[in-house]
Amino acid sequence: MEGAMKKRFFVYVLAVACVLFLGFTTAFAADAANPVSVDAIKQALGLSVYLQGGYTANLRGSDTNDWRVFDHSGNSFTLDLMELQFLKTAPVGGVGFKVKLSAGETAKFIHSSGLGASDKDLPFDLTEAYVDYVAPVGKGLTLQLGKFATFTGEEVIEASGDYNYSRSFLFNYAIPFTHTGLMASYPVSGAVTANVYVLNGWDNETSNNVGKTYGLSTTVTPSSASSLIFNFLYGPEENNDNHDNRFLFDWVGSLNATSKLTLAANTDYGYEKGSPTNPNLLDEDAKWYGAAFYANYVFTDKVSGTVRAEEFKDPQGFRTGFVQNLKEVTLTAQYALAKNLLLRPEYRHDWSNAATFASNTRKQQDTLELGVMYTW
């Protein structure tokens, strides 16, 4: 395993080196007679760096925060995530790209099947790598090919893009993290954009069967203060099984109720026709569903706060491995300490209708966290 880890790490470093070389060449070729500033190099490369870490205290004394995928370590400092991103936006009739390399605890849990270790011991991940082309058709038809983060859900992998530091149960268990495949996007009108996807599946860099997963995402913006996103996924996801399809409906809505208050909601419903991975479900469709609600209030230009409440139901134990209803309430404050540097203290209470916490001896857990996020 050590040799495989070194090999993959070498591939990632080589990929970064190639992109850096191309970027430096572009920057210097633009005007070789003048010194090139750091900002000019960043712009030429489309480079950004993201760092995220923190400390989590489990108030029940456990060294594991159960059912928390990314902030799973209790009473521990963690380096959650380090990302290098290279981005070029495609103009109409032109080509763009995105490459995102990740390292840290988070990278262990977002590996796609066929890319990286499956036993979650490799703290490196090629999270996104795709090419864009905007065809000069009508208002511009965007075609995207490669590996990219999922289009489903209210939350994203980077905590800086979320309201809270910890992720919801919906993000952890109801939806995928990444996809590999093809996307076509078209702005139907000023208020409606439609995306169509043909994918290898959920978190699959390579196909695990001969079938394909199909997706549809429609974004509706009735006004500048509100948006509605309707997402669908359908296709076979089990190894060597082309018939037992998985379905997901995901809805995200947001409303700027006032200039300072933002309300958001996310609901998911999924099912799969039987499951060879769970003998108890061979004659029964697996289902999972839930909803999360968010209220974010901006107190000043530096201070804001968010309340999140959610419930996730796993009636056959298909997604978590236990028949249970998970619930949580999270209180998160955010303070902009400096430019691009965010601090997030957070209190969270999790509970279940089954004893699935602390080695199956408790029905609840409480945590205090402090997250730090920096973007350059």
N, C-alpha and C positions, 0 to 999 in steps of 0.2 A: 504493500500500500504506500510505503514511503516513496518508493521509486515512481509510482504513478502520480503521487502528489507533486513531486519535483518536476515531472514531465509536464503536467498541466500548468503548473506555475510558470515554467519556462515559456510555454505557448502564450500565456497571458502577457508576460513581460515582452515577448517578441512582438506581439500585436501592438502593444503600447509604443514600442520603439519604432515600428513602421509608421504608425500614425504621426508620432512626433517628428520623424524625419520628413514626411510629406508636408507637415505644417511648417516646419522651419524653412524648408525649401521654398514654399510659397511666400512666406513672410520676407525672406531675404531677397527673393527675386523681384518682389514688388518695388524695392528701392534699395539696391545694394550700397548706394553711396551714403545713406543716412543710418544712424544707429537705430536698432529695433528695440522698442520698449517692451516691458513685460505685458502691458495691456495689448499691444499690437500682436504679440505672439499668441496671447490667449484668444484674441479675436480671430486670428488666422486659423488656429486649431479648433475654434469653437469649444475651448477647454473650460471645464469647471471641476472643482474639487469639493467633495462633501464629506464631512466628518461627523459622526454621531456616537455618543457614549453616555454612560450614566451609572447610577447606583440604585439598586432595588433592595428595600428592606421588607422581608416577609414577616408580618407581625405575629404569625403563628409559629415562628421559629423554624420553618422548613427552608431547606436550601434549594428547593424547586418551587417555582410559581406554576402550579398545575394549570393546564389548558391555555397557557400563554406561550405562543410559539417563539416570538422574538425576544421577549423579556422574561425568559424562562428561569434564569439563574437568580435565586433568592439570596439576600445578604451578601451581595457581591458587586464589585465594580466590573463593568463590561465595556469592551470596545465593540459597539453594536455594528458599526458600518463605516467603511471608508470607500468612497467611490471616485473613480476618474471617469469623466464623461467628455466625449468629443462629439460635437453636433454641428451639422451644416444644414440649414433650412433650404429646401428645394424651391427654386423660383418656378414660375409657370414655364413649361417647356424645358426645365432643367432637372438636375439630379441633386439630391441631398443624402445625408446619412446620419446615423447615430450609433455610437459605440459606448457602452457603459460597463466598466469593469468594477466588481465589488469584492470587498474583503471584510472579514470580521465575523461575529457570531451570526448576524443575519444571513450572511452568504451561505452558511451551512444548511439553511432550511429552505432555500429557494432554488436549489439545483433542479434543472429539468432532467427527466429521464433520458439517458443517452448522452448527457453532457455533464461531466463531473461525477463525484462520488454519490452513491445512493445511500450510504450509511452515515451521512451527516458528519463526517469527520474532516471534510475539506473546507477550510475557511476562505475559499476563493470561488468566484462565480462570474461567468460571462453572462450578465443579466440581460443586456440588450445588444443587438447587432443587426441593423437592418439598413436597407437602401430605399429611398423615396424617389419617385418620379411623378411630377405634376404634368399630366397631359393637357395640352391646350384645347380642351373640349368643353364647350359651354363656359361654366364658371370655374372650371379647373377640376379635373378628375385626378385625385391622388392615388397612386398605387404604391404599396409598401410591401416589401418582401424581406423576410428574415425572422429574427427572434425579438419579441417585444413584451413589455409588461402587459398584464391583462387589462382589458377595457372595462371590466366589471367592477362593481363595488364603489363605495364612497371614499375608501381609504387607499393609500398607496404604500409602497415598501419603505420609502423615506419618511420618517416621522415629521420632518419639517413641512411636508405637504399635507399633513393631517392636522386636525384640531387637538388631538390628544397625543401623549407620548407613547402609551401602550396601544396595541391594535385591538380591535373588536373581535369577538368570537366569529362574527360573520366573515371578516377578512381572513381569519385563521383557518376556518373550516368550511364555509359555505361556497367559496369560489376558488378558482385557480390563482396562481401567482403570475405565470408567464405563458406565452404561446409561441409557437413557431409556425409560420405559414404566410399567407397572402391576405392583404387587406385592400379594399377599394373604397374610397371615401368621396362623397360628392355633396356640395351644399345645394340642397334642393331649392331652398329659398333663404332669405335673410334670417328666418327663424327656425329652419329645419335643416339638419345635416344627417345623412344616412351613411353608415359604414357597413360593408358586407365582408365576412371573413371566411376563408377556407383554411383549416388548421390541422396540424397533426393531433391535437387534443389538448387536454389539461396538463400543463407542466411536462410536455413531451417535446424534446428537441428532435427526436426521431420517432417515427410511428411505431406503436406497439401492436398494431393490427393493420389490415389493408383498408379499413374504413377511414373516413375523414370526419372531423367535427366542423359544423357550419355555425356561423355566428351572425347576428344582426344587432346593430346598435343605432338607435335613433335619438338624437338630441333635439329637444324642442325648447326654445327660449321665448316664451310668450311676451316677456318684457326684459329690460336691462336688469331688473331686480330678481328675476326668477328663472329657473331652468328645470327641465324634466328630462331624464335619460332612461330609455327603455332598452334593456339588453337581453338577448336570447342566445343560448348555446344548445346544440343538439348533435349528438354523435356517439359512437361506441368508444369507451374509454378503457375497458379491461384488456389485459394481455391476450392476444390471439382470439379475441371474441368480437365479431363484426356485427352481432345481432342485438345484444342487450344494450340499448342506447341510453345515454344519460342526457337529461334535460335540465336546463337552468333558466329561470326567469329572475332577472335582477333589475331593480328599480331604484333610482337615486333622484331625489328632489331637493332643491335648495331655494331659499327665499331670503332676500335682504329685507327683513321686516322694517328696520329703520336704518339710519346711517351707521349705527353701532351694533345692532343686533342681527345676527344671521341664524336662521333655522335650517336644519337639514335632516333628511330621513333616508334610510336605506332599508329595503326589504328584499329578501331572497326566498325563492322556493325551488327546490331541486328534487328530482327523483331518478332512480335507475332501475331498469328492469332486471330484478334478481341480481345476484353478485357471486361469482365463483370465489371471490376473496373472503366471503363470509358464509359458511355453510348454513347458517340459520336463515339466510335470506334467499336461498335457491328458489323457493316457491312463493316469494313475496317481494313486491317492489319496495326498494329502499327509498325513504323520503327524508328530507331535512328542510327546515324553514325557520325564519326568524326576522326580526326587525330591530333596527337601531335608530335612535333619535339624538340629535345634537342641538345644543343652543350655545352659540358663541357670542360673547359680548366684549366689545373693545372699550376699555375704560379710558385709556390715553394712547398716545402714539407709541408707547413702550409697553403698556400693560394690557393684557386681555385674559379672559377666562372662559372655560368651556365645561358644560355638563353633558355627559353621554349616558344614556340608559339603553339597555338592549336585552333581548331574550333570544336564545338559539335553541331550537328543539331538534333532537336527534332520536326519534322514536324507535328506530331499529339499531341504533348504535353504529350506523354505517360510516359516519364521518369522524366520530371521536373514539369509537371502540366500546362505548358504554351507552346503554339506554338511559337518556337523561335529558333534562331541560336545564340549560345553563343560563344564568342571568348575571348582570353586572351593572354597577353604577360607578362612574368615574368622574372625579372633579380635578380639573387641570387648570393651572395658572401658567401664563407665559409672560416672560419679561425679556425685552430686547436689551441685553446688556451692552452691546456695542454693534457696530455695523455688521450685519450678517451673522451675529452670534446670539443664539436664543437659549434661554434657560426655562425649563418646564418642571416645576414641582407638581406632583400628582398623588392623589389618594384614590385607591380603587378597592371596591368590595365585590367579590365574586361569590356566587353560591349556586348550588345545584339541588335538585330534588332527590339525588342519590349521593351516597357517600363516595365521591370520586376525588376528593382532595386529601393531601397528606397520606399517601399510600392507602387510599380507600378507607380512611378512618374518620373523615370529617366531610361535612357538606358545604363548607365555606372557607374562604381565605380573605385576608386583608393585606394590602401592600402600600408602602410609601415609596415613591420613586423621585429621582431628580435626573432629568434628561438634559443633555447639552448638545446643541446642533450648530455647526458652523459651515458656511458655504463660501467658497472663494472662486 
